[in-house]
């Protein structure tokens, strides 16, 4: 079962104890996937356009609780009229009177997600959306979500208007608004594992880059010192630089701080770095004076 299906299964089991919240959720289900009118025989009929049986069951459960309409008998004209007056035209947005309270807005969002919502697999990415059949319904849904300080956005996708959230934290907050605690915790656990993996990968990549940088710098330093040794003479260097050159040649792999501790007297990392930079400048000067056939790196001139 997909994560999105698990969320819907949890939401389908949640029945608000307050009738006004039940009406708000029923209205959302009707306006996003419901239909009512007359069947081919002229009898009043109520239905839900969804392949999810849990949503259908919840829709009829709410009908039973709010209007005492049961599936084992025909719907009367009076019941249909009452339903239409309370719920309204399914082709239009839900009446603002039904979702004026915060608790009713939560129920409305719960019904909307059950009807037209979906969440991508959190292990692959964060994306929650509601696929609406009209711009008016999408705007109403966006406004209700934003009432909970969540930045819902709308994008046009073929003939549909899609309300969506892209941030993991925002999706967690919306699950909390819809009162899906189990799914919320599952998503949070997945987020924690994913963020830990990303953090470890970033740290490993950073350390690898630092190691490569250190190795590259050490290799360049050794090359410069060998050039000075072969074409200039280390004995001609000032004592601090000569000592630095000899210590680096003897210890090609250790970091700058440890190099400084081997000097007499010891110097800090910045001092070591300064001396090695000075050796590099001298080596470059010597390299520029070499005949074209030998640049000190074993390369022949053209």
C-alpha positions, 0 to 999 in steps of 0.5 A: 500500500502506498503512503498516500493510501495509508493516509487516506485509510487513517483519515477515513476512520476519523469521524468528528463527534460534532455535527457541524464538522461532519457537515463540513467534511461531507460537503467537501467529499460531495463537492470534490467527488460526489453527485446526486440527482435522479437515476434512469428510473426517476428515483433520487440517487446519491453517489461518490465518484471514487475507486476508494471504497473507504471514501465511499463508506465514509461518505455514506456514514456521514450521510447517515449521521447528518441526514439519517439517509441510509443506503438500504432504502430509497432517498425521499424528495424531502431528504434530497431537498434538505441535503441540497439546501445544506450541502449546496451544488457540488459544481460550486465551492463549499458554502463559507458558512459550513467552514467558518470555524477552525474545526470545520476547516480541518474537517473540510481539508480532511474530506478534500484530501480523501476525495482528490488528494495525494502524497508522493512517496516521502522516501523519494521526495515531498509533494502533496496535492489536491486535483480540482476540477475548477479554479474556484474550488482550487482557490477556496482550498488554497485559502483554507490551507493558508488560514493555517499558515501553510503556503499552498500554491496552485498550478494548471495541469491540463484541464485541472487546477492543482493545489500543492505543497512541496516542503516536508515540514508543511506537509507534516503540518497539514497532516496535523491539521487533518488529524492524521497522527499516525501518518504524521509520525511515519512521515516524520520518521522518514524525514529524520532518516532521510535528513540524517542520510543527507547530512552524512553524505554532505559530511563525507563529501566535504571531508573527501573534498578536504582530503583531496585538497590537502593531498593536492596541496602537499603534492604541489609543495613537494614538487616545488621543494624538489625543484628548489633542491635540484635547481637552486639548492636548499642550503641557499635558503634562509634557515626557516625556509630550509628547515621547512623544506626539509621537514616537508620532504621528510613528511609528505603526508602530514597536515600543516599543524603537525608539520609546525610541531616538528620545526625548531622552534615549533610554529603554528599552522599559519606560520607553516602556511606562510613558509610553504607559500614563500617556498612556492613563490621561490620555486616559481621564480626558479622555474621561470628562469629554467631553459625552455626544455626543462621547466622543473616538472620533467616537461620538455619545451615545444 
